[in-house]
Amino acid sequence: MSNENKVKEKFLGSLKSPKVTGKNAVDPKKISMPMHDPEAVIQVFCTGCGKYSRINQKGATNLAQMANVELPSDTDGFYFETSRCILCDDDFREVNLQKAR
């Protein structure tokens, strides 16, 4: 680690990426919970690290393009499932639009 990065870590701290197992399954109750963020339009679940996130309209449009699907006009009851996400990798991978059960 460079001296500059050591100084940054000393003052800012560091975050470790979540462990990627690829064996995580979505919790139907958790993915169906209401989103309290007014900017959020849809949830994302990563099977790689098991993290849930909420994304805005622009992010949802980008993930729909990655999934090669049209984003529903009403996203209630839908979520994106990915094999990797920006929390555990450098980008979203293997994106699919799913219907919550």
C-alpha positions as CSV (number, residue, x, y, z in Angstrom):
1,M,0.0,0.0,0.0
2,S,1.4,3.4,-0.9
3,N,2.2,6.0,1.7
4,E,-0.6,8.2,0.3
5,N,-3.2,5.4,0.6
6,K,-2.0,4.7,4.2
7,V,-2.6,8.3,5.1
8,K,-6.0,8.3,3.5
9,E,-6.9,5.0,5.3
10,K,-5.7,6.5,8.6
11,F,-7.9,9.5,8.4
12,L,-10.9,8.2,6.4
13,G,-10.9,4.5,7.4
14,S,-11.5,1.7,4.9
15,L,-14.4,-0.4,3.9
16,K,-14.0,-4.0,2.8
17,S,-16.1,-5.4,0.1
18,P,-18.6,-8.0,1.2
19,K,-17.6,-11.7,0.8
20,V,-18.8,-13.1,-2.5
21,T,-20.1,-16.6,-2.2
22,G,-22.6,-16.7,-5.1
23,K,-24.9,-18.9,-3.0
24,N,-27.3,-16.2,-1.6
25,A,-31.0,-16.5,-2.1
26,V,-33.5,-13.6,-1.9
27,D,-35.7,-13.3,1.1
28,P,-39.3,-12.8,-0.3
29,K,-40.3,-10.8,2.8
30,K,-37.3,-8.5,2.7
31,I,-37.5,-7.9,-1.1
32,S,-41.2,-7.0,-0.7
33,M,-40.7,-4.4,2.1
34,P,-41.7,-0.8,1.3
35,M,-39.0,1.5,0.0
36,H,-38.8,4.6,2.2
37,D,-36.4,6.4,-0.1
38,P,-38.5,8.7,-2.3
39,E,-35.9,8.5,-5.1
40,A,-35.9,4.7,-5.1
41,V,-38.0,3.0,-7.8
42,I,-36.9,-0.7,-7.5
43,Q,-34.8,-3.0,-5.4
44,V,-31.8,-5.0,-6.3
45,F,-30.6,-8.3,-4.8
46,C,-27.1,-9.6,-5.4
47,T,-26.8,-13.4,-5.2
48,G,-23.0,-12.9,-5.1
49,C,-22.8,-11.0,-1.8
50,G,-26.4,-11.2,-0.5
51,K,-26.8,-7.5,-0.2
52,Y,-30.0,-5.6,-1.0
53,S,-30.0,-2.1,-2.5
54,R,-32.5,0.3,-3.9
55,I,-32.0,2.3,-7.0
56,N,-33.4,5.4,-8.7
57,Q,-35.0,5.7,-12.1
58,K,-31.8,6.2,-14.0
59,G,-30.2,3.2,-12.3
60,A,-33.3,1.1,-13.0
61,T,-33.2,2.1,-16.7
62,N,-29.5,1.1,-16.9
63,L,-30.1,-2.3,-15.3
64,A,-33.1,-3.0,-17.5
65,Q,-30.9,-2.3,-20.5
66,M,-28.3,-4.7,-19.1
67,A,-31.0,-7.3,-18.6
68,N,-32.2,-6.7,-22.1
69,V,-35.8,-6.1,-20.8
70,E,-38.2,-3.2,-20.8
71,L,-38.7,-1.7,-17.4
72,P,-42.3,-2.0,-16.2
73,S,-44.1,1.3,-15.8
74,D,-45.1,0.1,-12.4
75,T,-42.1,-1.6,-10.7
76,D,-44.1,-2.5,-7.6
77,G,-43.6,-6.2,-7.1
78,F,-40.5,-6.4,-9.2
79,Y,-36.8,-6.4,-8.4
80,F,-33.5,-6.9,-10.2
81,E,-31.4,-9.9,-9.3
82,T,-27.6,-9.8,-10.1
83,S,-24.7,-12.2,-9.6
84,R,-22.4,-9.3,-8.7
85,C,-23.1,-5.7,-7.7
86,I,-21.3,-2.4,-7.2
87,L,-20.9,-3.3,-3.5
88,C,-18.9,-6.5,-4.1
89,D,-17.5,-5.9,-7.6
90,D,-16.8,-3.0,-10.0
91,D,-20.2,-3.3,-11.8
92,F,-23.5,-5.3,-11.9
93,R,-23.3,-8.7,-13.6
94,E,-25.8,-11.2,-14.9
95,V,-28.8,-8.9,-14.4
96,N,-32.3,-10.3,-14.5
97,L,-35.7,-8.7,-13.7
98,Q,-37.7,-10.8,-11.3
99,K,-41.2,-10.8,-10.0
100,A,-41.4,-10.9,-6.2
101,R,-43.3,-13.8,-4.8
